[in-house]
């Protein structure tokens, strides 16, 4: 899941870099044409570029938030399955209490159900896809 998030975010970051390079080039051309343009036309063109930059950066930011929301949704799906499998194993063993490993000082190795839970999860979730989720603003 992490590699999916990373690769999707890299695509957006690469697009942001290309956008920055493109806008820098357009600003440079505008500076070169400065002496040939009327001041109000120059200001108008510069404002157009700023608005385009703002719009495209907002779009990229929205895509990043959608990817992050997709990652959170995938993580919730994994957690839901983990809880279901943990509850099933606890019921099967007649356990009335499940404690995180970090909270235990001393335990019997036979009480640790981590491998069983992971195995059961692997059977139910062979893979989890991270799909961007539209975020309402």
Secondary structure as GFF3:
##gff-version 3
##sequence-region A 1 137
A	DSSP	alpha_helix	2	32	.	.	.	ID=ss1
A	DSSP	three_ten_helix	34	36	.	.	.	ID=ss2
A	DSSP	alpha_helix	39	92	.	.	.	ID=ss3
A	DSSP	three_ten_helix	101	103	.	.	.	ID=ss4
A	DSSP	three_ten_helix	109	111	.	.	.	ID=ss5
A	DSSP	alpha_helix	114	124	.	.	.	ID=ss6
###
